[in-house]
Amino acid sequence: MDMTSLTIDAARSGVQERKTTALALAEAHYARIQKEDGEIGAFLTLCKERALEQADRIDHMAAEGKPLPPLAGVPVAIKDVMSTRGVRTTAGSKILSHYIPPYDCTAVARMEAAGAVVLGKTNCDEFAMGSSNENSAFHPVHNPRDLSRVPGGSSGGSAAAVAADMAVVALGSDTGGSIRQPASFCGVVGLMPTYGRVSRYGLIAFASSLDHIGPLARTVKDAAIVLRTIAGRDPMDSTSADLPVPDYVAELDKPVRGLRLGVAKEYFGEGLDDEVRHAVESAIDKLKSLGCEVVPVSLPHTPYAIPTYYLIATAEASSNLARYDGVRYSYRAPGVKSLSEMYRRSRDEGFGAEVKRRIMLGTYALSAGYYDAYYLKAQKVRTLLTRDFEEAFGKVDAIVTPTSPTAAFKLGEKSNDPLAMYLADIYTVTADLAGIPGISVPCGETKEKLPIGLQILGKHFDEATILRLAHAYEQAA
Ligand code: GLN
């Protein structure tokens, strides 16, 4: 049995049927990490003791012949922005480099309750701010498909871990594209659920009105299994929606014939790489050949999405990150002589350049006199962007776009040009702003063998339809 390229079902049934053990699966993945991750850099912390204890628990259940839960024995990786009790959680930042949370993030707890074996915590851009993973305070992540290139960000470690068979699935977070874009760069599936579908309790906050947790996986079905596991109301997060969670897995095989797919010209304009355009257009043709109907739609406020996102996200970040003051759980600068010096130096030494840039931008946007001109205006434009989608979804069941205007770029290529880095988020930030779900599914490669992603956006709380379309495409392609 090939131990490290299994789907969730194959791993779970292998353990259930005693063809392998959860322990053997965990060990095989740690061996793979040992072998591959020196070059890739996907993990920041491994939690072998916790993993082996959980694996042992699962193996006991299997030995007793008990029916195993859906993720039993499945080795998973968790982006290091999700709190794990007793296991260091850094958010990719020096300011939290020694933080050991006293509790578990709900999404992680639900994965473990379903039998998953958490191998470790994955690298990411500091506080999830970035699109290339180069903003990690620890080390960059290299794209497993081409080590000279970025894996995308900010969930780059999670995407790389899954792409390099170092975990079966991973959890990531998406505020402006951080699940879908790294999924597309690394050639895996990435799903951002609807805002409110998955509890954020225990997620280290970046921008609270935009943050989402979701899966990265090698197949659409695996993403559906993880979503079914982590979705649903959590009393610990008042923004989690009290709605029934459909059986996403059971709905995957429903026919896609007759579904209407919106194609918006705003997502195929200037800046889109030709090879990406070609791959996405072929993917749309493939969906058409499966019986989907293609309908032109317009999302006219799309050109304002980047400034809107970078105003709202930085404003919320400046507020959320105020808590890292050196007093409680964060890094404290040594040898300080006064309280204000402690605040200043702890934050100065603890935060990296991009995080500081965003705190400054966000504080400015929220300051008296500028609030109306920037923050309030951005909120109004956010409403317009949301209405664009509402109008389009009056005519179509889903909208198909490229996930990113280009395939993975080289390490260092954009790191000195924050604006160029921000602009590349153009196709992903809109869904976060509107609170709608989106999935990225691999749709071919460039001539240089770099993966390309097809993005499918859905109506609020209609993850089932985008999963179904992504699954149909994946099976056909
Ligand atoms: N690349 C975007 C940013 O830098 C999105 C990040 C994210 O989704 N966490 O803010």
Boltz pocket constraint, residues with backbone or C-beta under 6 A from the ligand:
constraints:
  - pocket:
      binder: B
      contacts: [[A, 127], [A, 128], [A, 129], [A, 130], [A, 131], [A, 153], [A, 154], [A, 173], [A, 174], [A, 175], [A, 176], [A, 177], [A, 178], [A, 179], [A, 206], [A, 313], [A, 421], [A, 425]]
      max_distance: 6.0
